[in-house]
Amino acid sequence: MRVSLENGSAIADISQAVGDIGGLVTALDVADPIGGKMIVDLTCNASDDEHARQLEAAVNAVEGASVRVMSDRTFLMHLGGTIGIAPKVTLKSRDDLSMAYTPGVARISQAIADDPTKVRNLTIKRNTVAVVTDGSAVLGLGNIGPEAALPVMEGKALLFKQFANVDAWPVCLDTQDVDEIVRIVQCLAPVYGGINLEDISAPRCFEIEARLRELLNIPVFHDDQHGTAIVVFAALVNSLRLVKKDISDVRVALMGVGAAGVAIAKLLMAEGVGDIVGVNSRGILDESDPSLDADRRWLAESTNKDKRRGDIGDALKGADVFIGVSGPNLVTEEQVASMAPDAIVFALANPAPEIDPALARRHAAIVATGRSDEPNQINNVLAFPGIFRGLLDAGATRVTEEVELAAAHAIADIVQESELSVDYIIPTVFNTKVSKAVADAVERVVRAH
């Protein structure tokens, strides 16, 4: 906030006012005076919009202080968007222009027309991914539409570039019709080397991905499903190493059987998990429930060996692992206490997890969340940049289960045995080794087939 002061002695008073109501001053800069008054730019952290308003009121209440402008650093970061494009060649002469554009570019177009396989090497296709959404399931915001989804897709594209040097571009579609989405992406595909589906609600996301994988000769990857499953599995591999349990012996209580939950279950089953008990808002999945769609009915039929019935509390009794991809505050401390010894809890609902991590740690050996302010953050950014880097470098045409497992094990293996602890089961998102390790593992698998 920009604050005008009647006198310099009020600087300490406004800092104190911010601190008194839980704000944290991170910077205080004196600007040029205006109208004979001292001008101060005060930067402070607020927990939410309401807290920011309280901070403004507290500063205004200081004698001699007046807030002139209140701004939000997050909004300032997004002014004009967070991504753009940059040329790879310079145009300094007519000769340069004649090669980059007409007439020289016609030779490139003709070469591709004569041999379409050349498009990958002679255009941006070899390093470009479309980040496709219909805005129907954005973060924790729900169905907010394509325009409101755009900042999230920009952020995704930024992460692609930052962590794996992949050029990604948001494609936000103003339709939620499955047939239309499939057809539009099919028509756009010639430009891209891969398709990253994002924030499309279940169960439509399953059909969209399946149909596009059949139609296209480039990798199609729904990150909400497979990215989440890969990172969860990587964290579980290291957690089981710590508590000295074999995956074939453990029972998992899985709360939330949407896109991420179903993908997690499939990946764990591929690696021979002992058993999974899936739970939705109505309780433990029942294969006879007529309301279940095909994917959830498959999950109900393929898991829950003991045919348990009831709610999440019944699923957690004696369970070795809890994985939550559902909503906030749905699990109690008593329910976690009823789990098996050396329990593992992944409470991944964001921003508020299924159980307060502090409560879960009273009873579980290992606790992970999706939050950046807690240890053991399970975050998809550990997976998708490296996965697409490897797929693009190998010229892959599809994403396979072998690719997903290779990526998961690569992430897990970044954490050395000497580093492994209950507070460090998975590398941080800024670990520079992760993306390359994942890319290399993916590329090896693709080239081996």
C-alpha positions as CSV (number, residue, x, y, z in Angstrom):
1,M,0.0,0.0,0.0
2,R,1.1,3.6,-0.7
3,V,0.8,5.7,2.5
4,S,1.1,9.4,3.0
5,L,2.5,10.5,6.4
6,E,2.3,13.9,8.1
7,N,5.6,13.2,9.7
8,G,8.4,10.6,9.5
9,S,7.9,9.4,13.1
10,A,4.7,7.7,12.0
11,I,6.7,5.1,10.1
12,A,7.2,3.0,13.2
13,D,3.5,3.4,14.1
14,I,2.2,2.0,10.8
15,S,4.6,-1.0,11.1
16,Q,3.3,-1.6,14.6
17,A,-0.3,-1.3,13.5
18,V,0.2,-3.9,10.8
19,G,2.0,-6.3,13.2
20,D,-0.7,-5.9,15.8
21,I,-3.4,-7.5,13.6
22,G,-1.2,-10.3,12.3
23,G,0.3,-8.7,9.2
24,L,4.0,-9.2,8.3
25,V,5.9,-6.2,6.9
26,T,8.2,-7.5,4.2
27,A,9.4,-4.1,2.8
28,L,9.1,-0.4,3.5
29,D,10.4,2.1,1.0
30,V,10.3,5.9,1.2
31,A,9.2,7.4,-2.1
32,D,9.5,11.0,-3.3
33,P,7.4,13.4,-1.3
34,I,4.1,14.6,-2.7
35,G,2.5,17.8,-1.6
36,G,5.0,18.2,1.2
37,K,4.1,14.9,2.8
38,M,6.3,11.8,3.2
39,I,5.2,9.0,1.0
40,V,5.9,5.4,2.0
41,D,5.4,2.2,0.0
42,L,4.5,-0.5,2.6
43,T,4.6,-4.2,1.5
44,C,3.1,-6.7,3.8
45,N,1.6,-10.2,3.8
46,A,-2.1,-10.7,4.3
47,S,-3.9,-14.1,4.8
48,D,-6.8,-13.2,2.6
49,D,-8.8,-10.3,1.1
50,E,-10.6,-9.5,4.4
51,H,-7.3,-9.4,6.3
52,A,-6.0,-7.0,3.6
53,R,-8.9,-4.7,4.3
54,Q,-8.3,-4.9,8.0
55,L,-4.6,-3.9,7.4
56,E,-5.7,-0.9,5.4
57,A,-8.1,0.2,8.1
58,A,-5.4,-0.3,10.8
59,V,-2.9,1.9,8.9
60,N,-5.6,4.6,8.2
61,A,-6.3,4.6,12.0
62,V,-2.7,5.7,12.7
63,E,-2.6,9.5,13.4
64,G,-1.1,11.4,10.5
65,A,-1.3,8.4,8.1
66,S,-3.5,8.0,5.1
67,V,-3.6,5.1,2.6
68,R,-3.5,6.5,-0.9
69,V,-3.4,3.3,-3.0
70,M,-4.0,-0.3,-2.0
71,S,-2.7,-3.0,-4.5
72,D,-2.3,-6.7,-4.5
73,R,1.1,-8.1,-5.6
74,T,-0.6,-11.2,-7.1
75,F,-2.8,-9.1,-9.2
76,L,0.1,-6.9,-10.3
77,M,2.0,-10.1,-11.3
78,H,-0.9,-11.1,-13.6
79,L,-1.3,-7.7,-15.3
80,G,-1.1,-8.4,-19.0
81,G,-0.8,-12.1,-18.4
82,T,2.2,-14.1,-17.1
83,I,3.5,-15.5,-20.5
84,G,4.2,-14.3,-24.0
85,I,6.2,-15.4,-27.0
86,A,9.8,-14.6,-28.0
87,P,11.4,-15.1,-31.4
88,K,14.2,-17.6,-31.8
89,V,15.8,-15.8,-34.8
90,T,16.6,-12.1,-35.4
91,L,15.6,-10.1,-38.5
92,K,18.3,-7.7,-39.2
93,S,18.2,-7.5,-43.0
94,R,16.1,-8.2,-46.0
95,D,17.9,-11.4,-46.4
96,D,16.8,-12.6,-42.9
97,L,13.3,-11.6,-43.7
98,S,13.3,-13.5,-47.0
99,M,14.3,-16.7,-45.2
100,A,12.0,-16.4,-42.2
101,Y,9.0,-15.4,-44.3
102,T,8.3,-15.0,-48.0
103,P,9.7,-16.1,-50.3
104,G,12.0,-18.6,-48.5
105,V,9.4,-20.0,-46.1
106,A,7.5,-21.4,-49.1
107,R,10.3,-23.9,-49.6
108,I,9.8,-25.1,-46.0
109,S,6.0,-25.4,-46.5
110,Q,6.5,-27.4,-49.7
111,A,9.0,-29.7,-48.0
112,I,6.4,-30.5,-45.3
113,A,3.6,-30.9,-48.0
114,D,5.9,-33.4,-49.7
115,D,6.8,-35.2,-46.5
116,P,4.5,-34.4,-43.5
117,T,6.9,-36.1,-41.0
118,K,9.2,-33.1,-41.5
119,V,6.7,-30.8,-39.7
120,R,8.2,-31.9,-36.3
121,N,11.7,-30.7,-37.1
122,L,10.9,-27.6,-39.2
123,T,8.3,-26.0,-37.0
124,I,7.5,-25.3,-33.4
125,K,5.6,-28.6,-33.1
126,R,8.6,-30.5,-31.7
127,N,8.6,-28.4,-28.5
128,T,5.0,-27.2,-28.1
129,V,2.2,-28.3,-25.9
130,A,-1.5,-27.2,-25.8
131,V,-2.9,-26.7,-22.3
132,V,-6.6,-27.4,-23.0
133,T,-9.5,-26.7,-20.6
134,D,-13.2,-26.0,-20.7
135,G,-13.0,-24.3,-17.3
136,S,-15.4,-26.9,-15.7
137,A,-13.2,-28.0,-12.7
138,V,-10.7,-25.3,-12.0
139,L,-8.5,-25.7,-8.9
140,G,-10.9,-25.5,-5.9
141,L,-13.1,-23.0,-7.7
142,G,-15.3,-25.4,-9.8
143,N,-17.1,-24.6,-13.0
144,I,-16.0,-21.0,-13.6
145,G,-15.7,-21.1,-17.4
146,P,-12.9,-20.5,-19.9
147,E,-12.1,-16.9,-19.3
148,A,-11.7,-17.3,-15.6
149,A,-9.6,-20.5,-16.2
150,L,-7.2,-18.6,-18.4
151,P,-4.9,-17.3,-15.6
152,V,-4.5,-20.9,-14.3
153,M,-3.6,-22.2,-17.8
154,E,-1.1,-19.3,-18.2
155,G,0.4,-20.4,-15.0
156,K,0.6,-24.0,-16.2
157,A,2.3,-22.8,-19.4
158,L,4.8,-20.8,-17.3
159,L,5.7,-23.9,-15.3
160,F,6.3,-25.9,-18.5
161,K,8.8,-23.3,-19.6
162,Q,10.4,-22.7,-16.3
163,F,11.0,-26.3,-15.3
164,A,11.5,-28.1,-18.7
165,N,11.8,-25.4,-21.4
166,V,8.7,-26.6,-23.1
167,D,6.7,-24.0,-25.0
168,A,3.1,-24.4,-23.9
169,W,0.0,-22.3,-24.7
170,P,-3.4,-22.0,-23.1
171,V,-6.3,-23.2,-25.1
172,C,-9.5,-22.4,-23.2
173,L,-12.6,-23.6,-24.9
174,D,-16.0,-22.0,-24.7
175,T,-17.9,-25.3,-24.7
176,Q,-18.4,-28.2,-22.3
177,D,-19.8,-30.6,-24.9
178,V,-17.6,-33.7,-25.1
179,D,-18.0,-34.1,-28.9
180,E,-17.2,-30.4,-29.5
181,I,-14.1,-30.5,-27.3
182,V,-12.8,-33.7,-29.0
183,R,-13.3,-32.2,-32.4
184,I,-11.8,-28.8,-31.6
185,V,-8.6,-30.4,-30.1
186,Q,-8.4,-32.8,-33.1
187,C,-8.5,-29.8,-35.4
188,L,-5.8,-27.9,-33.4
189,A,-3.5,-30.8,-33.0
190,P,-1.3,-30.3,-36.1
191,V,0.4,-27.3,-34.3
192,Y,1.3,-29.2,-31.2
193,G,3.6,-32.0,-30.1
194,G,1.4,-32.9,-27.1
195,I,-1.9,-32.2,-25.5
196,N,-2.2,-31.5,-21.7
197,L,-5.8,-31.7,-20.6
198,E,-6.5,-29.6,-17.5
199,D,-9.3,-28.9,-15.1
200,I,-12.1,-30.7,-17.0
201,S,-14.7,-32.2,-14.8
202,A,-15.3,-36.0,-14.3
203,P,-16.6,-38.1,-15.8
204,R,-16.4,-36.2,-19.1
205,C,-12.6,-36.0,-18.7
206,F,-12.2,-39.8,-19.0
207,E,-14.1,-39.9,-22.3
208,I,-12.3,-36.9,-23.7
209,E,-8.9,-38.2,-23.0
210,A,-9.7,-41.7,-24.2
211,R,-11.1,-40.5,-27.5
212,L,-8.3,-38.1,-28.2
213,R,-5.7,-40.8,-27.5
214,E,-7.4,-42.9,-30.2
215,L,-7.7,-40.0,-32.7
216,L,-4.3,-38.3,-32.4
217,N,-0.7,-39.4,-33.1
218,I,0.7,-37.2,-30.3
219,P,0.7,-37.7,-26.5
220,V,-2.5,-36.8,-24.7
221,F,-2.2,-36.4,-20.9
222,H,-4.8,-35.4,-18.4
223,D,-2.7,-34.0,-15.7
224,D,-5.4,-33.9,-13.0
225,Q,-5.6,-37.7,-13.4
226,H,-2.2,-38.9,-14.2
227,G,0.1,-36.2,-12.9
228,T,-1.5,-36.5,-9.5
229,A,-1.3,-40.3,-9.6
230,I,2.4,-40.2,-10.5
231,V,3.4,-37.9,-7.7
232,V,1.2,-39.7,-5.1
233,F,2.8,-43.0,-6.1
234,A,6.3,-41.5,-5.9
235,A,5.6,-40.2,-2.4
236,L,4.1,-43.6,-1.4
237,V,7.1,-45.5,-2.6
238,N,9.4,-43.5,-0.3
239,S,6.9,-43.6,2.6
240,L,6.7,-47.3,2.4
241,R,10.5,-47.5,2.4
242,L,10.6,-45.5,5.6
243,V,7.9,-47.5,7.5
244,K,9.3,-50.8,6.0
245,K,6.1,-52.0,4.5
246,D,5.6,-53.7,1.1
247,I,3.1,-52.3,-1.3
248,S,1.5,-55.7,-1.7
249,D,0.7,-55.9,2.0
250,V,-0.9,-52.5,2.5
251,R,-4.5,-51.5,2.4
252,V,-5.3,-48.0,1.1
253,A,-8.4,-45.9,2.1
254,L,-9.0,-43.6,-0.9
255,M,-11.3,-40.7,-0.3
256,G,-12.4,-39.0,-3.5
257,V,-13.0,-41.0,-6.6
258,G,-13.0,-38.4,-9.3
259,A,-10.4,-38.0,-12.0
260,A,-7.5,-38.0,-9.7
261,G,-8.8,-40.8,-7.4
262,V,-9.5,-43.2,-10.2
263,A,-6.1,-42.6,-11.8
264,I,-4.4,-43.1,-8.4
265,A,-6.2,-46.4,-7.9
266,K,-5.3,-47.6,-11.4
267,L,-1.6,-46.8,-10.9
268,L,-1.4,-48.4,-7.4
269,M,-3.2,-51.5,-8.7
270,A,-0.7,-51.8,-11.6
271,E,2.1,-51.9,-9.0
272,G,0.3,-54.6,-7.0
273,V,-1.1,-52.7,-4.0
274,G,-2.7,-55.1,-1.4
275,D,-6.1,-53.5,-1.5
276,I,-7.9,-50.2,-2.0
277,V,-11.2,-49.1,-0.4
278,G,-12.7,-46.2,-2.3
279,V,-15.0,-43.7,-0.6
280,N,-17.2,-41.0,-2.2
281,S,-19.7,-38.6,-0.6
282,R,-22.1,-41.4,0.0
283,G,-19.6,-43.7,1.7
284,I,-17.6,-46.8,0.6
285,L,-18.2,-47.6,-3.0
286,D,-20.8,-50.3,-3.6
287,E,-20.7,-52.0,-6.9
288,S,-24.4,-52.5,-6.8
289,D,-25.0,-48.7,-6.6
290,P,-26.9,-47.8,-9.8
291,S,-25.6,-44.2,-9.7
292,L,-22.0,-45.2,-10.3
293,D,-20.6,-44.5,-13.8
294,A,-18.4,-47.0,-15.6
295,D,-15.1,-45.9,-14.1
296,R,-16.3,-45.9,-10.5
297,R,-18.2,-49.2,-11.0
298,W,-15.0,-50.7,-12.3
299,L,-13.2,-49.4,-9.2
300,A,-15.8,-50.8,-6.9
301,E,-15.7,-54.2,-8.6
302,S,-11.9,-54.3,-8.7
303,T,-11.1,-53.3,-5.1
304,N,-12.4,-53.7,-1.5
305,K,-11.6,-57.4,-1.2
306,D,-13.4,-57.7,2.2
307,K,-16.5,-55.9,0.9
308,R,-16.4,-53.3,3.6
309,R,-19.4,-51.0,3.9
310,G,-19.9,-47.7,5.7
311,D,-18.2,-44.4,5.7
312,I,-14.7,-43.1,5.7
313,G,-14.3,-44.1,9.3
314,D,-15.0,-47.7,8.4
315,A,-12.6,-47.6,5.5
316,L,-9.8,-46.2,7.8
317,K,-10.0,-48.8,10.5
318,G,-6.8,-50.8,10.3
319,A,-5.8,-49.1,7.0
320,D,-2.1,-48.6,6.3
321,V,-2.5,-45.6,4.0
322,F,-5.0,-42.8,3.6
323,I,-5.1,-40.8,0.3
324,G,-7.5,-37.9,0.2
325,V,-8.3,-36.1,-3.0
326,S,-11.7,-34.8,-1.9
327,G,-12.5,-31.8,0.3
328,P,-11.7,-30.1,3.6
329,N,-12.1,-31.4,7.1
330,L,-13.8,-34.7,6.2
331,V,-11.6,-36.9,8.4
332,T,-11.3,-36.8,12.2
333,E,-8.4,-37.3,14.5
334,E,-10.1,-40.4,16.0
335,Q,-10.4,-41.9,12.6
336,V,-6.7,-41.5,11.9
337,A,-6.0,-43.0,15.3
338,S,-7.9,-46.1,14.2
339,M,-5.5,-46.8,11.3
340,A,-2.7,-49.4,11.5
341,P,0.6,-48.7,13.2
342,D,3.0,-46.6,11.2
343,A,0.1,-45.1,9.2
344,I,0.7,-42.9,6.1
345,V,-1.7,-40.0,5.6
346,F,-1.8,-38.0,2.3
347,A,-4.4,-35.3,2.8
348,L,-4.3,-33.6,-0.5
349,A,-7.4,-31.4,-0.7
350,N,-6.3,-27.8,-1.4
351,P,-6.1,-25.3,0.2
352,A,-7.7,-27.0,3.2
353,P,-6.9,-30.7,3.6
354,E,-9.2,-33.5,4.7
355,I,-7.6,-33.3,8.2
356,D,-5.4,-30.7,9.9
357,P,-1.9,-32.0,9.3
358,A,-1.0,-31.2,13.0
359,L,-3.8,-33.5,14.2
360,A,-2.8,-36.3,11.7
361,R,0.8,-36.2,12.9
362,R,-0.3,-37.2,16.4
363,H,-1.1,-40.6,15.1
364,A,0.4,-41.1,11.7
365,A,4.1,-41.8,11.0
366,I,4.1,-39.8,7.8
367,V,1.8,-36.9,6.7
368,A,1.8,-35.2,3.3
369,T,-0.5,-32.5,1.9
370,G,-0.8,-30.4,-1.3
371,R,0.2,-27.2,0.5
372,S,3.5,-25.4,0.0
373,D,3.6,-24.3,3.7
374,E,3.7,-27.9,5.0
375,P,6.5,-30.5,4.6
376,N,6.0,-33.2,2.0
377,Q,4.1,-31.2,-0.6
378,I,2.7,-33.5,-3.3
379,N,2.6,-31.2,-6.3
380,N,2.0,-32.1,-10.0
381,V,4.7,-29.8,-11.1
382,L,7.2,-32.5,-10.1
383,A,5.8,-34.6,-12.9
384,F,4.2,-33.0,-16.0
385,P,7.1,-30.7,-17.2
386,G,9.6,-33.6,-17.2
387,I,7.1,-36.0,-18.6
388,F,6.4,-33.8,-21.6
389,R,10.1,-33.0,-22.0
390,G,10.8,-36.7,-22.3
391,L,7.8,-37.4,-24.6
392,L,8.7,-34.5,-27.0
393,D,12.4,-35.4,-27.1
394,A,11.6,-39.0,-27.9
395,G,9.0,-38.1,-30.5
396,A,6.4,-40.1,-28.6
397,T,2.9,-40.7,-30.0
398,R,1.2,-41.7,-26.8
399,V,1.4,-41.8,-23.0
400,T,1.6,-45.4,-21.5
401,E,1.4,-46.8,-18.1
402,E,5.1,-47.7,-18.4
403,V,5.8,-44.0,-18.9
404,E,3.8,-43.0,-15.8
405,L,5.6,-45.6,-13.6
406,A,9.0,-44.6,-14.9
407,A,8.3,-41.0,-14.1
408,A,7.1,-41.9,-10.6
409,H,10.1,-43.9,-9.8
410,A,12.4,-41.2,-11.2
411,I,10.8,-38.7,-8.8
412,A,11.1,-41.1,-5.8
413,D,14.7,-41.9,-6.6
414,I,15.7,-38.2,-6.4
415,V,15.5,-38.5,-2.6
416,Q,18.6,-40.5,-1.5
417,E,18.4,-43.0,1.3
418,S,20.5,-40.7,3.5
419,E,18.1,-37.9,3.0
420,L,14.8,-39.8,3.5
421,S,12.8,-38.8,6.6
422,V,9.3,-38.4,7.7
423,D,9.4,-34.7,6.7
424,Y,11.2,-35.4,3.3
425,I,9.6,-38.2,1.3
426,I,9.5,-36.3,-2.0
427,P,11.7,-33.6,-3.6
428,T,10.7,-30.0,-3.5
429,V,9.3,-28.4,-6.6
430,F,12.4,-26.3,-7.0
431,N,14.8,-29.3,-7.0
432,T,16.6,-28.8,-10.3
433,K,17.3,-32.5,-10.7
434,V,13.7,-33.6,-10.9
435,S,12.6,-32.5,-14.4
436,K,15.7,-33.9,-16.1
437,A,15.5,-37.2,-14.2
438,V,11.9,-37.6,-15.2
439,A,12.5,-36.6,-18.8
440,D,15.4,-39.0,-19.1
441,A,13.4,-41.9,-17.6
442,V,10.4,-41.2,-19.9
443,E,12.6,-40.9,-23.0
444,R,14.3,-44.3,-22.2
445,V,10.9,-46.0,-21.9
446,V,9.6,-44.5,-25.1
447,R,12.7,-45.4,-27.1
448,A,12.8,-48.9,-25.7
449,H,9.4,-49.6,-27.3
